[in-house]
Amino acid sequence: MQRPLAGLTRHNVLREALSGVTLLAISVPLNIGYAQIAGLPVTAGLYALVVPTVVYAILVSSRQLVASPDAAAAALVFSSLTGLGIAGADFPTMAAAQAIICGLALLIASWLKLGFLANFLSKPILVGFVAGLALEVLLSQIAKMLGISLESGGEFFENIASLITRLGETSALSAVMALAALALLLAGRRFAPKIPAALVVLIVATVVTVAFGLDERGVAVLGSVPAGPPQFDLPSLSLSQWMAIIPSALALALITMAEGVLVSRSYADLRGYRVNADRDLAAFGAANVAAGLSLSFAVGSSTSRTAAMDQLGSRTQLPSIVLALGSLLLLLFGTGLLEGIPSPVIGAVVAVAVIRLLGVAELRQIARQSRYEAAIGGACVLGVLILGPIGGLLLAFVLSLVNLVRRAAHPEVGALSIPADPDASLTDVTEDAQPDEAGTLVVRFAAPLFFGNGATLAGYLDDATRDSDGRIRTVVLDAEAITDVDVTGAAALRRAMDALDARGIGFSLSRLRPELRARFARFGLLDEGVGEFATTREAVRVLRERYGPPRDS
């Protein structure tokens, strides 16, 4: 097992520690905003930076990946719980329980070595799902920047209509502060990316708010933040409440798996070290259980913070440890500094962080490569906004499965060109089925043979041989690309073989894999009369010797 803080040496410890200070400056304002997105107390966001961060940093195999709540996860927590009708004092408890279930699911996935399941969340689904959540977050933050309070848990399009009709209630001071904050944040991102612009903006905005008493002139502020270390407790819920949050917790686990494994591998490949996907899942799982027990909410991979640490040259998990220690000190001694932070500026900080999650560039790129998959991403966006996060995710999965079956149902199937030289390879697939001089037609089917495409193979064989006028004596099916066969696919091939036999055409198989041969035999596809050849060239040579020139029609 890899030791904790792998890669840390006396030569880089100072750089890593300073990177941790920067990470603290980035994370505190973001987590304050994410806690508010999730509908939770500010302390829930700060608690996530302490125990869960330490647990993750000690267990993970990645040297760089930063674990923390992010905008998408926070939006999913809020949307899923409000969709269940949760409110008031039960909300933090349910969010904590949700994190525990998410963590347990990730631990089980790690134990069963199910890291590969992350591959089932395709890029269009992931981009569309996160973009849908980001739009909901962005709308809520725009309202906050304007000083307008939207209905908690309202539908996205209803909230848009409500915001438009209530623009007359806009607080001029709130809007001005938000616009100034947006300008500074965007300028900082472009011209001084290494400076924690969010922290600088929050400090300046807080000083201005307190100095001029803007909270008494209509500008909402964060308010009192309880001091003290994270509180530990097991959420006290009924069995029905635990069961109700399982779907959303599993969705959080799936998103964490997909993003976490992808980002972890990408940085490991870039920086030349190895990671273990299942161990990383265990780290995420333990961190989420710790988050739930410390009254926080779900944590996942933070792409933006990981990128920031990479730019600073950090290659260990020491910055996360520094982040945890700094956050603990803030909770113990510095919560009074947070009370005067203006809410419109928090909204601006979160909005800037969320903009990059809208996935506009990614969806455009996907559209250039595959319009259908871009449509899946767009459907996932609308699904999240109309049906909610779980409904949108399920809709996108269904569309992806439909796309998979659609593509698998129309695989490449065609006749191979048979050269005169018996030692030459048969590689080119021709549009027209043409046998060689001995009446041999070689057909390649490039897919598993299953219920969705069995009729495609059978139809091709029927079309190719129906009007052959005796020119075709034997059909050879090159089975190298057939990796599996199911009952329906076998039945379709059996019917095609019977139809060939009725026309006096033989049937042979070449390059049949041993494991596939066993399945063919079980399904009755290797009856007497069916030829078998190790290679397609051998099949062509033997059949030429056997039949010679074609018979007269």
BADREN-590531 format. One record per residue (C-alpha): residue number from 1; z, x, y. Coordinates in steps of 0.1 Angstrom, whole numbers, plus 5000, padded with zeros to 4 digits. Layout:
N
<site NUM <Z X Y>>
...
END
This chain:
553
<site 1 <5000 5000 5000>>
<site 2 <4991 5013 5034>>
<site 3 <5021 5023 5055>>
<site 4 <5029 5003 5086>>
<site 5 <5014 5016 5119>>
<site 6 <4988 5036 5100>>
<site 7 <4969 5060 5123>>
<site 8 <4998 5066 5146>>
<site 9 <5005 5103 5153>>
<site 10 <5024 5123 5179>>
<site 11 <4991 5130 5196>>
<site 12 <4983 5093 5203>>
<site 13 <5017 5077 5205>>
<site 14 <5017 5078 5243>>
<site 15 <4983 5063 5246>>
<site 16 <4992 5036 5221>>
<site 17 <5024 5028 5240>>
<site 18 <5007 5025 5273>>
<site 19 <4981 5002 5257>>
<site 20 <5010 4981 5246>>
<site 21 <5021 4977 5282>>
<site 22 <4986 4965 5291>>
<site 23 <4986 4941 5261>>
<site 24 <5019 4927 5274>>
<site 25 <5004 4921 5308>>
<site 26 <4974 4903 5293>>
<site 27 <4993 4883 5268>>
<site 28 <5022 4868 5288>>
<site 29 <5001 4848 5312>>
<site 30 <4976 4837 5285>>
<site 31 <5003 4825 5261>>
<site 32 <5020 4806 5289>>
<site 33 <4987 4788 5294>>
<site 34 <4980 4783 5257>>
<site 35 <5015 4768 5252>>
<site 36 <5006 4743 5279>>
<site 37 <4973 4735 5263>>
<site 38 <4991 4728 5230>>
<site 39 <5015 4705 5249>>
<site 40 <5044 4727 5241>>
<site 41 <5072 4744 5262>>
<site 42 <5064 4777 5277>>
<site 43 <5089 4793 5254>>
<site 44 <5068 4784 5224>>
<site 45 <5040 4806 5237>>
<site 46 <5064 4835 5245>>
<site 47 <5082 4831 5211>>
<site 48 <5049 4837 5194>>
<site 49 <5048 4872 5210>>
<site 50 <5080 4883 5193>>
<site 51 <5088 4877 5157>>
<site 52 <5053 4867 5145>>
<site 53 <5037 4897 5162>>
<site 54 <5061 4921 5146>>
<site 55 <5057 4906 5111>>
<site 56 <5019 4907 5115>>
<site 57 <5018 4943 5128>>
<site 58 <5039 4956 5099>>
<site 59 <5019 4938 5071>>
<site 60 <4983 4939 5083>>
<site 61 <4958 4964 5070>>
<site 62 <4937 4963 5102>>
<site 63 <4947 4990 5127>>
<site 64 <4935 4971 5157>>
<site 65 <4934 4933 5153>>
<site 66 <4958 4915 5176>>
<site 67 <4974 4883 5163>>
<site 68 <4984 4856 5188>>
<site 69 <4978 4819 5196>>
<site 70 <4944 4814 5213>>
<site 71 <4928 4786 5232>>
<site 72 <4910 4771 5202>>
<site 73 <4941 4770 5181>>
<site 74 <4962 4756 5209>>
<site 75 <4936 4729 5215>>
<site 76 <4935 4721 5178>>
<site 77 <4973 4718 5177>>
<site 78 <4973 4694 5207>>
<site 79 <4943 4674 5196>>
<site 80 <4954 4670 5160>>
<site 81 <4990 4660 5168>>
<site 82 <4982 4636 5196>>
<site 83 <4957 4621 5172>>
<site 84 <4986 4613 5149>>
<site 85 <5005 4597 5178>>
<site 86 <5030 4624 5181>>
<site 87 <5048 4628 5214>>
<site 88 <5081 4637 5230>>
<site 89 <5107 4657 5212>>
<site 90 <5088 4655 5179>>
<site 91 <5058 4674 5193>>
<site 92 <5073 4710 5192>>
<site 93 <5088 4703 5158>>
<site 94 <5056 4691 5143>>
<site 95 <5037 4721 5158>>
<site 96 <5062 4744 5142>>
<site 97 <5058 4726 5108>>
<site 98 <5021 4728 5112>>
<site 99 <5023 4766 5116>>
<site 100 <5045 4769 5085>>
<site 101 <5020 4749 5064>>
<site 102 <4991 4770 5078>>
<site 103 <5010 4801 5069>>
<site 104 <5018 4790 5034>>
<site 105 <4981 4781 5029>>
<site 106 <4971 4816 5040>>
<site 107 <4997 4832 5017>>
<site 108 <4984 4812 4987>>
<site 109 <4948 4821 4996>>
<site 110 <4959 4858 4997>>
<site 111 <4977 4856 4964>>
<site 112 <4947 4839 4948>>
<site 113 <4924 4864 4965>>
<site 114 <4904 4837 4982>>
<site 115 <4894 4857 5012>>
<site 116 <4858 4850 5003>>
<site 117 <4863 4814 5013>>
<site 118 <4861 4824 5049>>
<site 119 <4823 4829 5042>>
<site 120 <4820 4791 5038>>
<site 121 <4826 4786 5075>>
<site 122 <4792 4794 5087>>
<site 123 <4785 4808 5122>>
<site 124 <4770 4776 5136>>
<site 125 <4800 4757 5124>>
<site 126 <4825 4782 5138>>
<site 127 <4806 4785 5172>>
<site 128 <4803 4747 5175>>
<site 129 <4838 4739 5165>>
<site 130 <4853 4764 5189>>
<site 131 <4829 4753 5217>>
<site 132 <4840 4717 5212>>
<site 133 <4877 4727 5215>>
<site 134 <4869 4749 5245>>
<site 135 <4853 4720 5263>>
<site 136 <4884 4699 5259>>
<site 137 <4905 4728 5271>>
<site 138 <4883 4734 5301>>
<site 139 <4884 4698 5311>>
<site 140 <4922 4697 5310>>
<site 141 <4923 4729 5330>>
<site 142 <4899 4716 5357>>
<site 143 <4922 4686 5361>>
<site 144 <4952 4710 5364>>
<site 145 <4934 4731 5390>>
<site 146 <4926 4700 5411>>
<site 147 <4962 4687 5408>>
<site 148 <4952 4656 5388>>
<site 149 <4972 4646 5357>>
<site 150 <4950 4632 5329>>
<site 151 <4963 4609 5302>>
<site 152 <4978 4629 5273>>
<site 153 <4957 4626 5242>>
<site 154 <4929 4607 5259>>
<site 155 <4893 4609 5245>>
<site 156 <4871 4636 5260>>
<site 157 <4845 4614 5276>>
<site 158 <4871 4589 5288>>
<site 159 <4889 4618 5304>>
<site 160 <4857 4629 5321>>
<site 161 <4852 4594 5335>>
<site 162 <4888 4593 5346>>
<site 163 <4886 4626 5363>>
<site 164 <4855 4616 5382>>
<site 165 <4870 4583 5394>>
<site 166 <4902 4601 5405>>
<site 167 <4886 4630 5425>>
<site 168 <4901 4613 5456>>
<site 169 <4936 4623 5443>>
<site 170 <4927 4660 5444>>
<site 171 <4954 4682 5459>>
<site 172 <4936 4704 5485>>
<site 173 <4961 4732 5482>>
<site 174 <4959 4732 5444>>
<site 175 <4921 4733 5445>>
<site 176 <4920 4762 5471>>
<site 177 <4945 4782 5451>>
<site 178 <4926 4776 5419>>
<site 179 <4893 4786 5435>>
<site 180 <4908 4818 5449>>
<site 181 <4923 4826 5415>>
<site 182 <4889 4820 5398>>
<site 183 <4872 4843 5423>>
<site 184 <4897 4871 5418>>
<site 185 <4897 4867 5380>>
<site 186 <4859 4868 5377>>
<site 187 <4857 4897 5401>>
<site 188 <4883 4916 5382>>
<site 189 <4865 4910 5349>>
<site 190 <4833 4924 5363>>
<site 191 <4844 4952 5385>>
<site 192 <4878 4963 5371>>
<site 193 <4880 4952 5334>>
<site 194 <4908 4975 5326>>
<site 195 <4932 4960 5352>>
<site 196 <4952 4930 5339>>
<site 197 <4937 4907 5365>>
<site 198 <4955 4876 5351>>
<site 199 <4989 4892 5357>>
<site 200 <4980 4904 5392>>
<site 201 <4967 4869 5401>>
<site 202 <4998 4852 5388>>
<site 203 <5022 4875 5406>>
<site 204 <5003 4872 5439>>
<site 205 <5001 4834 5435>>
<site 206 <5037 4831 5427>>
<site 207 <5048 4852 5457>>
<site 208 <5026 4830 5480>>
<site 209 <5039 4798 5465>>
<site 210 <5075 4808 5468>>
<site 211 <5071 4823 5503>>
<site 212 <5054 4793 5518>>
<site 213 <5072 4766 5498>>
<site 214 <5039 4753 5484>>
<site 215 <5058 4735 5456>>
<site 216 <5072 4712 5482>>
<site 217 <5037 4705 5495>>
<site 218 <5022 4691 5463>>
<site 219 <5015 4723 5443>>
<site 220 <5029 4719 5408>>
<site 221 <5048 4749 5394>>
<site 222 <5059 4760 5360>>
<site 223 <5096 4752 5365>>
<site 224 <5127 4763 5347>>
<site 225 <5121 4784 5316>>
<site 226 <5151 4787 5292>>
<site 227 <5163 4822 5288>>
<site 228 <5173 4837 5254>>
<site 229 <5158 4851 5222>>
<site 230 <5137 4830 5199>>
<site 231 <5156 4803 5181>>
<site 232 <5152 4800 5143>>
<site 233 <5153 4767 5125>>
<site 234 <5134 4748 5097>>
<site 235 <5116 4718 5111>>
<site 236 <5135 4686 5101>>
<site 237 <5107 4661 5092>>
<site 238 <5102 4633 5068>>
<site 239 <5080 4638 5038>>
<site 240 <5053 4615 5053>>
<site 241 <5053 4636 5085>>
<site 242 <5049 4668 5065>>
<site 243 <5020 4652 5046>>
<site 244 <5004 4639 5078>>
<site 245 <4999 4674 5093>>
<site 246 <4985 4691 5062>>
<site 247 <4948 4685 5071>>
<site 248 <4951 4700 5105>>
<site 249 <4972 4729 5092>>
<site 250 <4945 4736 5066>>
<site 251 <4918 4735 5093>>
<site 252 <4939 4761 5113>>
<site 253 <4941 4782 5082>>
<site 254 <4904 4781 5076>>
<site 255 <4896 4790 5112>>
<site 256 <4921 4819 5110>>
<site 257 <4906 4831 5077>>
<site 258 <4870 4830 5091>>
<site 259 <4877 4846 5124>>
<site 260 <4904 4870 5112>>
<site 261 <4884 4885 5083>>
<site 262 <4852 4887 5104>>
<site 263 <4868 4905 5134>>
<site 264 <4889 4928 5112>>
<site 265 <4860 4940 5092>>
<site 266 <4838 4945 5122>>
<site 267 <4863 4968 5140>>
<site 268 <4870 4986 5107>>
<site 269 <4833 4993 5102>>
<site 270 <4829 5003 5139>>
<site 271 <4859 5027 5139>>
<site 272 <4856 5041 5103>>
<site 273 <4886 5029 5084>>
<site 274 <4891 5004 5056>>
<site 275 <4907 4970 5055>>
<site 276 <4919 4946 5028>>
<site 277 <4909 4910 5035>>
<site 278 <4935 4895 5012>>
<site 279 <4963 4916 5027>>
<site 280 <4952 4906 5061>>
<site 281 <4954 4869 5050>>
<site 282 <4989 4876 5038>>
<site 283 <4998 4891 5072>>
<site 284 <4984 4860 5090>>
<site 285 <5003 4838 5066>>
<site 286 <5036 4855 5070>>
<site 287 <5031 4856 5108>>
<site 288 <5025 4818 5109>>
<site 289 <5055 4811 5087>>
<site 290 <5076 4832 5111>>
<site 291 <5060 4814 5141>>
<site 292 <5070 4780 5126>>
<site 293 <5106 4791 5118>>
<site 294 <5110 4805 5153>>
<site 295 <5099 4773 5170>>
<site 296 <5065 4785 5181>>
<site 297 <5030 4774 5169>>
<site 298 <5000 4787 5149>>
<site 299 <4988 4822 5155>>
<site 300 <4954 4837 5146>>
<site 301 <4932 4866 5156>>
<site 302 <4927 4872 5193>>
<site 303 <4892 4885 5198>>
<site 304 <4896 4891 5235>>
<site 305 <4929 4910 5232>>
<site 306 <4915 4931 5203>>
<site 307 <4885 4940 5224>>
<site 308 <4907 4950 5253>>
<site 309 <4928 4973 5231>>
<site 310 <4897 4988 5216>>
<site 311 <4883 4996 5251>>
<site 312 <4916 5014 5259>>
<site 313 <4912 5036 5228>>
<site 314 <4940 5020 5208>>
<site 315 <4936 5025 5170>>
<site 316 <4970 5014 5157>>
<site 317 <4993 4984 5157>>
<site 318 <5019 5001 5180>>
<site 319 <5007 4980 5211>>
<site 320 <5017 4949 5192>>
<site 321 <5052 4962 5187>>
<site 322 <5054 4971 5224>>
<site 323 <5042 4936 5232>>
<site 324 <5069 4921 5210>>
<site 325 <5097 4942 5226>>
<site 326 <5085 4935 5261>>
<site 327 <5083 4898 5255>>
<site 328 <5118 4898 5241>>
<site 329 <5131 4916 5272>>
<site 330 <5113 4890 5294>>
<site 331 <5129 4862 5274>>
<site 332 <5163 4877 5278>>
<site 333 <5163 4888 5314>>
<site 334 <5131 4877 5332>>
<site 335 <5125 4840 5327>>
<site 336 <5136 4833 5363>>
<site 337 <5105 4852 5374>>
<site 338 <5083 4826 5358>>
<site 339 <5097 4794 5374>>
<site 340 <5075 4796 5406>>
<site 341 <5042 4803 5389>>
<site 342 <5017 4776 5402>>
<site 343 <5001 4754 5376>>
<site 344 <4966 4754 5392>>
<site 345 <4965 4792 5389>>
<site 346 <4976 4790 5352>>
<site 347 <4947 4766 5348>>
<site 348 <4924 4791 5364>>
<site 349 <4936 4819 5340>>
<site 350 <4931 4798 5310>>
<site 351 <4897 4785 5322>>
<site 352 <4884 4820 5326>>
<site 353 <4896 4829 5291>>
<site 354 <4881 4798 5276>>
<site 355 <4846 4801 5292>>
<site 356 <4836 4828 5268>>
<site 357 <4844 4804 5239>>
<site 358 <4818 4778 5249>>
<site 359 <4793 4797 5228>>
<site 360 <4762 4790 5250>>
<site 361 <4746 4824 5243>>
<site 362 <4754 4822 5206>>
<site 363 <4739 4787 5202>>
<site 364 <4708 4798 5221>>
<site 365 <4704 4827 5198>>
<site 366 <4709 4805 5167>>
<site 367 <4684 4781 5181>>
<site 368 <4658 4808 5183>>
<site 369 <4665 4818 5147>>
<site 370 <4669 4783 5131>>
<site 371 <4667 4750 5149>>
<site 372 <4684 4731 5121>>
<site 373 <4714 4754 5121>>
<site 374 <4716 4752 5159>>
<site 375 <4716 4714 5154>>
<site 376 <4745 4718 5130>>
<site 377 <4764 4737 5157>>
<site 378 <4756 4711 5183>>
<site 379 <4766 4683 5160>>
<site 380 <4799 4701 5154>>
<site 381 <4805 4703 5192>>
<site 382 <4799 4665 5196>>
<site 383 <4818 4658 5164>>
<site 384 <4849 4676 5178>>
<site 385 <4846 4657 5211>>
<site 386 <4840 4623 5196>>
<site 387 <4857 4624 5162>>
<site 388 <4884 4649 5169>>
<site 389 <4887 4684 5155>>
<site 390 <4892 4675 5118>>
<site 391 <4864 4649 5119>>
<site 392 <4841 4673 5137>>
<site 393 <4848 4700 5112>>
<site 394 <4842 4677 5082>>
<site 395 <4810 4665 5098>>
<site 396 <4797 4700 5103>>
<site 397 <4806 4709 5067>>
<site 398 <4786 4679 5054>>
<site 399 <4756 4688 5075>>
<site 400 <4758 4724 5063>>
<site 401 <4759 4712 5026>>
<site 402 <4729 4690 5033>>
<site 403 <4711 4720 5048>>
<site 404 <4720 4741 5018>>
<site 405 <4708 4715 4993>>
<site 406 <4677 4709 5014>>
<site 407 <4668 4746 5013>>
<site 408 <4677 4750 4977>>
<site 409 <4656 4719 4967>>
<site 410 <4625 4736 4980>>
<site 411 <4626 4772 4968>>
<site 412 <4597 4795 4965>>
<site 413 <4577 4786 4934>>
<site 414 <4542 4798 4926>>
<site 415 <4519 4816 4902>>
<site 416 <4518 4853 4901>>
<site 417 <4486 4872 4904>>
<site 418 <4478 4889 4871>>
<site 419 <4460 4922 4874>>
<site 420 <4435 4935 4849>>
<site 421 <4456 4966 4843>>
<site 422 <4483 4956 4818>>
<site 423 <4506 4982 4832>>
<site 424 <4504 4969 4868>>
<site 425 <4532 4948 4883>>
<site 426 <4529 4911 4890>>
<site 427 <4543 4906 4924>>
<site 428 <4522 4885 4947>>
<site 429 <4528 4847 4946>>
<site 430 <4495 4828 4950>>
<site 431 <4491 4794 4965>>
<site 432 <4466 4783 4938>>
<site 433 <4476 4785 4901>>
<site 434 <4451 4808 4884>>
<site 435 <4455 4819 4848>>
<site 436 <4442 4853 4835>>
<site 437 <4412 4856 4812>>
<site 438 <4434 4848 4782>>
<site 439 <4446 4816 4797>>
<site 440 <4481 4828 4807>>
<site 441 <4496 4813 4838>>
<site 442 <4528 4831 4851>>
<site 443 <4551 4811 4873>>
<site 444 <4580 4824 4893>>
<site 445 <4608 4801 4904>>
<site 446 <4631 4818 4929>>
<site 447 <4664 4798 4928>>
<site 448 <4691 4785 4905>>
<site 449 <4677 4755 4886>>
<site 450 <4699 4725 4894>>
<site 451 <4698 4688 4902>>
<site 452 <4684 4693 4936>>
<site 453 <4653 4713 4926>>
<site 454 <4646 4706 4890>>
<site 455 <4620 4680 4900>>
<site 456 <4603 4707 4922>>
<site 457 <4597 4730 4893>>
<site 458 <4586 4702 4870>>
<site 459 <4562 4689 4896>>
<site 460 <4547 4723 4902>>
<site 461 <4541 4728 4864>>
<site 462 <4526 4693 4862>>
<site 463 <4502 4699 4891>>
<site 464 <4492 4733 4880>>
<site 465 <4483 4723 4845>>
<site 466 <4471 4686 4848>>
<site 467 <4434 4695 4855>>
<site 468 <4433 4729 4838>>
<site 469 <4404 4718 4815>>
<site 470 <4416 4741 4788>>
<site 471 <4417 4772 4810>>
<site 472 <4455 4774 4806>>
<site 473 <4468 4781 4771>>
<site 474 <4503 4793 4779>>
<site 475 <4527 4790 4809>>
<site 476 <4551 4819 4813>>
<site 477 <4581 4812 4834>>
<site 478 <4594 4844 4850>>
<site 479 <4632 4836 4850>>
<site 480 <4644 4868 4868>>
<site 481 <4653 4849 4900>>
<site 482 <4669 4819 4881>>
<site 483 <4706 4827 4881>>
<site 484 <4720 4794 4868>>
<site 485 <4710 4760 4853>>
<site 486 <4728 4727 4853>>
<site 487 <4723 4696 4831>>
<site 488 <4699 4679 4855>>
<site 489 <4678 4710 4861>>
<site 490 <4676 4716 4823>>
<site 491 <4666 4680 4817>>
<site 492 <4638 4683 4843>>
<site 493 <4625 4716 4827>>
<site 494 <4627 4700 4792>>
<site 495 <4605 4671 4804>>
<site 496 <4580 4696 4819>>
<site 497 <4580 4715 4786>>
<site 498 <4573 4684 4766>>
<site 499 <4545 4675 4790>>
<site 500 <4529 4709 4785>>
<site 501 <4532 4706 4747>>
<site 502 <4515 4672 4749>>
<site 503 <4486 4689 4767>>
<site 504 <4484 4716 4740>>
<site 505 <4498 4743 4764>>
<site 506 <4524 4767 4751>>
<site 507 <4556 4777 4770>>
<site 508 <4573 4811 4772>>
<site 509 <4601 4827 4792>>
<site 510 <4603 4862 4805>>
<site 511 <4631 4883 4820>>
<site 512 <4658 4858 4809>>
<site 513 <4692 4871 4817>>
<site 514 <4716 4873 4788>>
<site 515 <4742 4849 4804>>
<site 516 <4714 4825 4814>>
<site 517 <4699 4827 4779>>
<site 518 <4731 4813 4765>>
<site 519 <4730 4783 4789>>
<site 520 <4693 4777 4781>>
<site 521 <4702 4777 4744>>
<site 522 <4730 4753 4750>>
<site 523 <4707 4729 4768>>
<site 524 <4681 4730 4741>>
<site 525 <4655 4750 4761>>
<site 526 <4649 4777 4734>>
<site 527 <4636 4756 4706>>
<site 528 <4612 4770 4680>>
<site 529 <4578 4776 4697>>
<site 530 <4592 4788 4730>>
<site 531 <4583 4824 4734>>
<site 532 <4606 4850 4749>>
<site 533 <4597 4883 4765>>
<site 534 <4618 4911 4780>>
<site 535 <4593 4916 4808>>
<site 536 <4565 4896 4823>>
<site 537 <4540 4924 4817>>
<site 538 <4549 4924 4781>>
<site 539 <4543 4886 4780>>
<site 540 <4508 4890 4796>>
<site 541 <4499 4919 4772>>
<site 542 <4510 4901 4740>>
<site 543 <4494 4868 4750>>
<site 544 <4461 4887 4758>>
<site 545 <4462 4903 4724>>
<site 546 <4470 4869 4708>>
<site 547 <4444 4847 4724>>
<site 548 <4417 4870 4738>>
<site 549 <4391 4852 4759>>
<site 550 <4399 4816 4769>>
<site 551 <4387 4788 4746>>
<site 552 <4358 4767 4757>>
<site 553 <4366 4735 4775>>
END
